[in-house]
């Protein structure tokens, strides 16, 4: 059927589908159209990427003009990571419509996210409000877990719902707080793998993975970051201009006055105050540790980069002073403030020290022993016996160890145990 026979509304949609993706970047769109609601933001009004300059490259990697296919953001708290994802979501609805899936750790958190973040995003941005109908209107296509718009749809689900993860093919995939995902979705496997599988039919797909990390070796976001080009944000010192990555070891304070903590330049040792952070962020740049042809862009950022007025170096230092003696609370601090994984400490034995403490004794037992005990471990085909000597303050010596093979259900192996006891008593 020729296009001249199409009804006007259908023709408009048809030609809309033939239009190439816009050259406008996500960050430029946000600066022009994104509005922040007083319900969801402490700084309502027009979005300003200049407030969080480190987010510009992250958002622009999500633009159709970027060759990057997957963006990984491993971060601390109070950095605007989720807001950057919402800017991308708004951009998709307004500029490059298509099917999009947003995954939260659970269906309940997805519902809460929809009400507290997605709905305010749409309500206060006129360009989005015109495209997503009022949920109160009949057949609006606007529900808690689904938002329809011309040329596309947004589906929200939880990583604990296999049905939601395999609901439909999607061009855009936004996975938020992935370290909070369960290891298995309803017995159907890894929720991240299930979600990514939804994008395979789209050659121009975009995937965003955001999270604060958790435990080293188990953190999904850390694993994804390690597979990327691993970018870190380098900022100049206001005094010597030398670039550096902000690290906790350079935070200083005087006489336990943590509230007035400052940053010491790693190069010139100048004291940098928190109010100078904005100047540094504006002049910062992302530098990849693993540059190359990878289509996976990874970004790591700690809360030390949080803009002045959000989380200060003093705030971070004060909280550290409250938790550094308490491992469970310190773990949260490391995850949410440094944006780093927590390495569980296990008690390790000093092999050389143990060898030095060896005691040689034969028929004559150490004089500290005042009582002997025997323990018998019963296995399917044997008995394992250990005799232990005990002294003052529960000091102990392993006096002897024997393995008696035989079927414990029969009398023979038990007779061997009896003979061993008689032999030991005769000494």
C-alpha distance (Angstrom), angle and dihedral (degrees) to the residues before:
residue distance angle dihedral
X1 . . .
X2 3.83 . .
X3 3.77 117.9 .
X4 3.83 89.6 -121.9
X5 3.80 88.1 71.7
X6 3.80 94.9 55.9
X7 3.78 118.8 109.6
X8 3.85 112.4 -109.3
X9 3.81 95.4 -107.3
X10 3.79 92.9 47.7
X11 3.79 91.7 44.5
X12 3.79 90.2 53.3
X13 3.78 91.2 52.9
X14 3.81 91.2 44.7
X15 3.79 94.0 54.3
X16 3.80 90.5 41.8
X17 3.78 88.1 60.1
X18 3.80 91.6 52.4
X19 3.81 93.5 54.3
X20 3.82 115.4 105.8
X21 3.79 119.3 -118.2
X22 3.80 112.7 -84.0
X23 3.80 122.7 -100.7
X24 3.80 90.4 -137.0
X25 3.81 109.3 112.9
X26 3.79 123.7 -131.0
X27 3.82 92.8 -113.5
X28 3.83 92.0 49.7
X29 3.80 90.0 49.0
X30 3.80 91.1 50.2
X31 3.81 92.3 51.1
X32 3.80 89.9 50.9
X33 3.80 103.8 38.5
X34 3.83 113.5 9.7
X35 3.78 115.8 106.5
X36 3.80 123.7 -170.7
X37 3.79 117.5 -138.6
X38 3.80 122.1 -135.3
X39 3.80 86.1 -131.7
X40 3.80 94.5 61.2
X41 3.81 103.9 24.7
X42 3.79 138.4 54.1
X43 3.81 88.9 -148.3
X44 3.84 105.7 46.9
X45 3.76 121.5 -170.9
X46 3.78 135.9 58.4
X47 3.79 114.7 -2.7
X48 3.79 115.0 -110.3
X49 3.79 117.3 -163.1
X50 3.82 87.1 -167.9
X51 3.83 87.6 71.5
X52 3.80 89.4 64.2
X53 3.84 104.7 21.3
X54 3.80 93.0 172.8
X55 3.83 89.2 68.2
X56 3.81 94.1 62.1
X57 3.80 96.7 79.1
X58 3.81 91.3 42.3
X59 3.80 91.8 53.9
X60 3.79 94.1 42.2
X61 3.80 91.3 54.3
X62 3.82 84.6 62.2
X63 3.82 91.4 55.4
X64 3.84 116.9 106.6
X65 3.81 89.5 -120.1
X66 3.83 91.6 62.5
X67 3.84 118.8 89.5
X68 3.82 89.8 -144.5
X69 3.80 112.1 113.9
X70 3.79 100.9 -176.5
X71 3.81 130.3 32.8
X72 3.82 120.4 -162.7
X73 3.81 119.1 -167.9
X74 3.82 116.1 -173.2
X75 3.78 106.1 -177.5
X76 3.77 152.7 155.3
X77 3.81 125.0 -117.6
X78 3.82 128.1 -74.7
X79 3.80 95.9 30.2
X80 3.81 102.9 112.7
X81 3.81 97.8 -113.3
X82 3.80 95.7 141.1
X83 3.81 90.4 44.2
X84 3.80 89.6 55.3
X85 3.80 87.4 54.3
X86 3.80 89.8 50.8
X87 3.81 90.3 51.7
X88 3.80 87.2 55.0
X89 3.79 90.3 48.5
X90 3.81 91.2 52.4
X91 3.79 90.1 47.4
X92 3.80 91.3 53.4
X93 3.81 92.6 50.9
X94 3.81 93.3 47.8
X95 3.81 105.6 31.1
X96 3.80 114.3 16.3
X97 3.83 108.4 21.6
X98 3.76 121.1 -165.5
X99 3.80 140.9 125.5
X100 3.81 112.0 -55.4
X101 3.80 132.5 -173.8
X102 3.82 122.4 -158.7
X103 3.81 114.6 -166.6
X104 3.80 124.2 -162.8
X105 3.83 124.2 -178.8
X106 3.82 92.6 -97.0
X107 3.80 138.3 9.9
X108 3.80 89.2 -111.5
X109 3.81 92.8 55.1
X110 3.81 88.3 46.9
X111 3.82 90.0 55.8
X112 3.79 91.2 47.2
X113 3.80 91.0 47.7
X114 3.79 90.3 51.1
X115 3.79 93.2 53.1
X116 3.80 98.4 39.7
X117 3.81 102.1 36.7
X118 3.82 113.8 12.5
X119 3.81 98.9 44.7
X120 3.85 93.9 48.6
X121 3.83 89.3 47.1
X122 3.80 90.6 57.0
X123 3.81 97.6 38.2
X124 3.82 97.4 55.3
X125 3.83 97.7 39.6
X126 3.81 109.3 77.3
X127 3.81 94.8 -159.2
X128 3.80 90.3 55.7
X129 3.78 96.3 40.2
X130 3.81 89.4 58.3
X131 3.81 91.3 53.8
X132 3.82 101.3 42.9
X133 3.78 111.5 55.6
X134 3.78 124.2 -129.3
X135 3.82 108.3 -87.5
X136 3.80 89.4 -133.3
X137 3.80 93.2 62.1
X138 3.77 119.4 94.0
X139 3.83 115.1 -93.8
X140 3.80 89.3 -0.3
X141 3.81 95.6 153.4
X142 3.79 86.4 -137.2
X143 3.80 112.9 121.2
X144 3.79 134.1 147.1
X145 3.81 93.1 -93.0
X146 3.80 99.8 28.0
X147 3.81 134.8 50.1
X148 3.80 118.9 -177.5
X149 3.79 122.0 -160.1
X150 3.83 133.9 165.3
X151 3.78 108.2 -66.3
X152 3.76 97.1 4.2
X153 3.77 152.8 29.2
X154 3.80 136.9 -133.9
X155 3.79 116.8 -140.3
X156 3.81 121.4 -170.1
X157 3.78 122.5 -160.9
X158 3.79 143.5 152.4
X159 3.80 126.8 -104.3
X160 3.80 86.8 -124.9
X161 3.82 91.6 64.9
X162 3.80 114.9 80.8
X163 3.80 89.6 -177.4
X164 3.80 91.4 58.0
X165 3.81 92.7 45.7
X166 3.80 94.1 55.0
X167 3.78 98.1 36.6
X168 3.82 99.5 112.9
X169 3.83 146.0 -22.5
X170 3.82 112.7 -82.2
X171 3.79 135.5 -167.2
X172 3.80 94.4 -159.7
X173 3.81 125.7 46.1
X174 3.82 124.2 -174.9
X175 3.82 114.2 -175.2
X176 3.81 111.7 -174.9
X177 3.84 126.7 -165.4
X178 3.79 92.1 -1.2
X179 3.81 93.7 176.0
X180 3.80 85.7 69.3
X181 3.82 92.3 58.4
X182 3.82 118.6 111.9
X183 3.77 117.6 -111.3
X184 3.79 91.7 -118.2
X185 3.80 133.2 27.2
X186 3.80 110.9 -139.4
X187 3.79 90.8 -40.7
X188 3.82 92.9 -58.8
X189 3.79 98.3 107.0
X190 3.79 141.2 -102.9
X191 3.84 109.7 -2.8
X192 3.81 92.8 -145.5
X193 3.80 92.1 54.1
X194 3.82 90.3 46.3
X195 3.81 91.5 51.0
X196 3.81 95.0 46.3
X197 3.79 89.5 50.2
X198 3.83 87.1 65.2
X199 3.84 89.6 66.8
X200 3.81 100.6 51.9
X201 3.82 95.5 98.1
X202 3.81 92.0 59.1
X203 3.81 116.1 78.5
X204 3.82 89.6 -170.6
X205 3.79 95.4 50.6
X206 3.80 124.5 147.1
X207 3.82 124.6 -155.6
X208 3.81 126.2 -169.5
X209 3.82 120.9 -168.0
X210 3.82 117.1 -173.9
X211 3.80 130.6 174.3
X212 3.75 149.0 130.3
X213 3.82 106.7 -114.4
X214 3.80 126.7 -114.6
X215 3.83 128.8 -173.2
X216 3.79 122.2 4.2
X217 3.78 111.1 -109.5
X218 3.81 92.0 20.0
X219 3.80 101.2 55.4
X220 3.81 112.8 113.2
X221 3.80 94.0 -162.9
X222 3.81 92.5 50.9
X223 3.80 90.8 51.2
X224 3.81 91.0 49.3
X225 3.81 91.3 47.2
X226 3.80 92.0 51.3
X227 3.82 89.0 55.0
X228 3.83 91.3 53.6
X229 3.80 133.0 74.3
X230 3.85 87.4 -89.0
X231 3.80 106.2 -133.1
X232 3.82 123.0 -165.7
X233 3.78 127.5 -170.8
X234 3.81 113.9 -113.1
X235 3.80 117.4 -163.2
X236 3.83 130.6 -172.8
X237 3.79 125.7 -115.4
X238 3.84 110.6 -115.2
X239 3.81 88.9 -135.0
X240 3.81 107.2 41.5
X241 3.83 99.2 14.5
X242 3.82 91.3 -134.6
X243 3.80 114.9 147.5
X244 3.80 121.8 -119.0
X245 3.78 142.7 159.3
X246 3.81 111.8 -113.0
X247 3.80 110.0 -113.4
X248 3.80 132.7 179.8
X249 3.81 93.5 -124.2
X250 3.83 89.3 68.5
X251 3.83 95.1 56.4
X252 3.81 110.3 106.7
X253 3.82 138.2 -177.7
X254 3.79 135.0 179.5
X255 3.81 125.8 -118.1
X256 3.80 94.7 -15.1
X257 3.81 91.2 -56.8
X258 3.79 92.4 139.8
X259 3.81 94.3 165.5
X260 3.82 88.5 70.4
X261 3.78 95.4 48.8
X262 3.79 116.6 153.0
X263 3.80 135.9 -172.1
X264 3.79 120.3 -107.4
X265 3.80 114.4 -145.9
X266 3.78 109.2 -119.3
X267 3.82 89.9 -142.0
X268 3.83 109.5 40.1
X269 3.84 98.3 13.7
X270 3.83 91.0 -127.7
X271 3.81 115.8 159.4
X272 3.81 108.1 -114.3
X273 3.81 116.2 -160.4
X274 3.79 124.4 -143.0
X275 3.81 93.4 -113.8
X276 3.82 88.7 62.6
X277 3.79 90.9 61.5
X278 3.81 93.2 90.6
X279 3.83 91.4 58.6
X280 3.79 89.7 50.1
X281 3.81 95.3 47.6
X282 3.81 92.6 50.7
X283 3.80 90.0 56.9
X284 3.78 97.1 40.6
X285 3.78 126.2 115.3
X286 3.78 136.4 -162.0
X287 3.82 113.0 -119.3
X288 3.80 120.8 -170.7
X289 3.80 118.9 -134.7
X290 3.80 90.6 -161.5
X291 3.82 105.3 35.5
X292 3.76 120.4 177.2
X293 3.76 141.6 98.5
X294 3.80 95.6 -43.6
X295 3.79 116.3 137.4
X296 3.80 89.6 -152.8
X297 3.81 114.2 90.8
X298 3.80 114.3 -164.3
X299 3.80 124.7 -165.7
X300 3.81 127.6 -170.4
X301 3.80 122.2 -169.9
X302 3.80 133.8 165.5
X303 3.79 127.1 -151.6
X304 3.80 87.9 -104.5
X305 3.82 83.2 86.1
X306 3.81 94.1 54.3
X307 3.84 107.1 129.3
X308 3.80 119.9 -100.5
X309 3.78 107.8 -86.1
X310 3.81 94.3 33.1
X311 3.80 110.8 65.5
X312 3.81 116.5 -12.1
X313 3.79 129.5 -157.7
X314 3.80 85.8 -111.4
X315 3.82 91.4 56.0
X316 3.79 90.7 51.6
X317 3.81 92.6 46.7
X318 3.81 92.9 48.7
X319 3.80 91.7 50.8
X320 3.80 90.4 48.1
X321 3.81 89.1 54.2
X322 3.79 89.7 54.6
X323 3.82 97.1 49.9
X324 3.80 110.9 26.4
X325 3.83 92.7 97.7
X326 3.82 92.9 48.2
X327 3.84 111.5 70.0
X328 3.85 97.2 -161.3
X329 3.82 91.7 52.7
X330 3.79 92.5 39.1
X331 3.80 88.2 55.1
X332 3.82 90.2 58.5
X333 3.81 89.9 47.8
X334 3.81 92.5 51.8
X335 3.82 91.4 48.0
X336 3.79 99.1 44.0
X337 3.80 102.7 31.3
X338 3.80 104.3 33.0
X339 3.80 94.2 29.4
X340 3.80 88.4 -134.2
X341 3.77 133.6 129.2
X342 3.80 120.2 -103.1
X343 3.77 115.7 -120.8
X344 3.78 111.6 -147.8
X345 3.81 109.5 -130.4
X346 3.78 115.7 -134.9
X347 3.77 125.1 -167.9
X348 3.78 107.2 -104.3
X349 3.80 124.4 -158.1
X350 3.78 119.8 -127.6
X351 3.80 101.8 -129.8
X352 3.81 95.7 -168.9
X353 3.80 91.3 48.0
X354 3.79 91.0 52.6
X355 3.79 91.8 50.9
X356 3.82 90.5 52.7
X357 3.81 90.6 53.5
X358 3.83 93.9 55.1
X359 3.80 117.6 128.6
X360 3.79 123.1 -156.1
X361 3.79 116.0 -146.2
X362 3.79 133.3 155.9
X363 3.78 128.9 177.8
X364 3.80 90.6 -19.2
X365 3.78 109.9 74.4
X366 3.83 121.4 -142.9
X367 3.82 109.7 -83.1
X368 3.81 91.9 -123.2
X369 3.83 92.9 69.7
X370 3.79 113.6 103.1
X371 3.82 100.8 163.8
X372 3.80 138.7 22.5
X373 3.79 126.8 -146.8
X374 3.79 130.5 -174.5
X375 3.78 126.1 -150.3
X376 3.80 123.8 -164.7
X377 3.83 122.7 -158.7
X378 3.81 111.0 -160.5
X379 3.83 115.1 -147.3
X380 3.82 130.2 175.6
X381 3.81 93.9 -96.3
X382 3.80 105.3 18.1
X383 3.79 151.8 18.1
X384 3.80 119.7 -118.8
X385 3.80 114.2 -156.1
X386 3.79 130.0 -168.1
X387 3.80 126.3 -177.7
X388 3.80 114.3 -156.0
X389 3.77 127.5 -168.0
X390 3.79 117.7 -145.9
X391 3.78 130.0 -154.7
X392 3.78 139.9 170.1
X393 3.83 119.3 -36.2
X394 3.84 89.7 13.2
X395 3.79 93.7 -66.9
X396 3.80 107.2 162.8
X397 3.82 141.1 -164.5
X398 3.78 127.1 -161.7
X399 3.80 100.6 -128.4
X400 3.79 100.0 178.3
X401 3.81 145.2 -13.6
X402 3.81 128.0 -158.6
X403 3.79 136.4 176.6
X404 3.83 115.1 -150.8
X405 3.81 112.0 -167.0
X406 3.80 120.3 -150.3
X407 3.79 144.5 92.9
X408 3.85 108.7 -65.3
X409 3.82 89.0 -152.2
X410 3.82 89.8 65.7
X411 3.83 130.2 64.3
X412 3.82 99.1 -118.9
X413 3.81 99.7 79.0
X414 3.80 90.7 44.6
X415 3.80 89.7 53.3
X416 3.83 88.0 53.4
X417 3.78 87.9 53.8
X418 3.81 90.3 50.5
X419 3.81 91.0 49.1
X420 3.79 89.8 50.1
X421 3.79 90.0 53.1
X422 3.83 91.7 49.7
X423 3.81 90.6 48.2
X424 3.80 91.4 50.2
X425 3.84 93.0 47.4
X426 3.81 91.4 51.3
X427 3.83 92.0 60.8
